[in-house]
Amino acid sequence: MIQTRFDHVGLNVTDLDAAIVFLKAMFDFNVIQRWDNPKQAFVGNGVVVLGVMEKKDYDFTQHTMAHIAFPCAKTDFPAVVARVKELGAPIVSGPKVQRNGETILFRDPSGNIFEVCYPTLTE
């Protein structure tokens, strides 16, 4: 039987090393396992795991709003926004009010979109 939880989410990135640095700085993710042929890694925090795979010519900025959303506490949201700006991550949307809370969507160095928001959909 399939478990109804994620094992990991896979993302294409244009530069594996830059992706790892960004994910560490933004989400405090650590490298779990890494390979160089092909260039890919699992990164995470013990709860969330991303599989990042280098594809130099990948262009995720075209025609999509597909993204990965992470929750945060209302009290932590201002610090998240400050961190996004400090890292120079391009902001796609926000910060703005949404679902009786706030959200911000931003791009990683490869153009993948991440969201941080509150409240969670299960609150």
Buried (B, 14 or more C-beta within 10 A) or exposed (E): EEEEEEEBEEBBBBBBEBBBEBBEEBBEBEEBEEEEEEBBBBBBEEEBBBBBBBBEEBEBEEEEEEBEEEBBEEEEBEEBBEBBEEBEBEEBBBBEEBEEBBBBBBBBBBBBBBBBBBBEEEE
